[in-house]
Amino acid sequence: MKRLLKSFKTEINPTEEQKARISRTIGTCRYVYNFYLGHNKALHDNGEKFMTGKDFSLWLNNEYIPNNPDKTWIREVYSKAVKKSIEDGCTA
């Protein structure tokens, strides 16, 4: 018996405000992902222990952002998107 797969095409038409928010979220997630990988590379180069995604998230929110007020834009996007980018960096 042959199995058929169904597919659906979906088109979204975001407003200008939604486009800006989508772009901001993607850019922030890209920054956090690369920052996580770079931070762990620096730790590895110094002979320190690898930082897990959970530890990095805690460090980012409780130490790094409060000590660097120019990075508060990281908190302006949806937190689950940022968390997912950290998880993706952890599995990379």
Wavefront OBJ file of the C-alpha trace (Angstrom):
o trace
v 0.000 0.000 0.000
v 1.401 3.389 -1.022
v 1.525 6.066 1.633
v 0.745 9.630 0.587
v 2.062 12.685 2.352
v 0.095 15.886 2.608
v 1.636 19.313 2.593
v 0.222 22.743 3.159
v 1.488 26.124 2.039
v 1.034 28.946 4.484
v 1.542 32.593 3.727
v 1.793 35.286 6.348
v 1.338 38.977 5.717
v 2.788 40.749 8.744
v 2.358 44.444 9.337
v 5.408 46.729 9.404
v 5.473 46.591 13.204
v 5.360 42.778 13.119
v 8.136 42.677 10.514
v 10.311 44.825 12.760
v 9.594 42.592 15.758
v 10.347 39.411 13.776
v 13.597 40.905 12.526
v 14.584 42.043 16.041
v 13.850 38.582 17.465
v 15.878 36.796 14.797
v 18.792 39.186 15.225
v 18.794 38.836 19.010
v 18.648 35.048 18.803
v 21.558 35.045 16.360
v 23.565 37.280 18.700
v 22.830 35.145 21.801
v 23.654 31.901 19.940
v 27.014 33.238 18.767
v 27.712 34.820 22.162
v 27.069 31.474 23.884
v 29.431 29.636 21.558
v 32.087 32.346 21.895
v 31.785 32.411 25.672
v 32.235 28.634 25.908
v 35.196 28.792 23.512
v 36.815 31.418 25.757
v 36.174 29.223 28.807
v 37.707 26.232 27.013
v 40.770 28.251 25.954
v 41.313 29.296 29.597
v 41.038 25.666 30.745
v 37.739 26.207 32.535
v 34.664 23.983 32.583
v 32.021 24.078 29.824
v 28.959 26.166 30.725
v 25.638 24.424 30.148
v 22.721 26.193 28.506
v 20.875 26.559 31.805
v 23.938 27.986 33.559
v 24.547 30.371 30.662
v 20.934 31.556 30.726
v 21.165 32.246 34.468
v 24.505 34.025 34.043
v 23.213 36.061 31.099
v 20.064 37.254 32.882
v 21.414 37.682 36.423
v 25.005 38.862 35.897
v 25.839 39.881 32.352
v 22.843 42.044 31.407
v 22.660 43.911 34.773
v 26.406 44.662 34.557
v 26.156 45.751 30.897
v 23.240 48.187 30.559
v 23.905 48.543 26.819
v 22.744 44.923 26.374
v 19.236 45.366 27.825
v 17.820 44.990 24.297
v 18.268 41.225 24.749
v 15.336 41.278 27.194
v 13.052 43.079 24.726
v 12.345 39.939 22.692
v 10.360 36.838 23.576
v 12.323 34.942 26.243
v 11.480 31.495 24.888
v 13.085 32.378 21.552
v 16.293 33.389 23.348
v 16.193 30.236 25.471
v 15.757 28.096 22.352
v 18.785 29.703 20.708
v 20.851 28.896 23.819
v 19.611 25.285 23.706
v 20.526 25.071 20.036
v 23.995 26.376 20.849
v 24.318 23.749 23.557
v 23.583 20.929 21.101
v 25.846 22.377 18.391
l 1 2 3 4 5 6 7 8 9 10 11 12 13 14 15 16 17 18 19 20 21 22 23 24 25 26 27 28 29 30 31 32 33 34 35 36 37 38 39 40 41 42 43 44 45 46 47 48 49 50 51 52 53 54 55 56 57 58 59 60 61 62 63 64 65 66 67 68 69 70 71 72 73 74 75 76 77 78 79 80 81 82 83 84 85 86 87 88 89 90 91 92
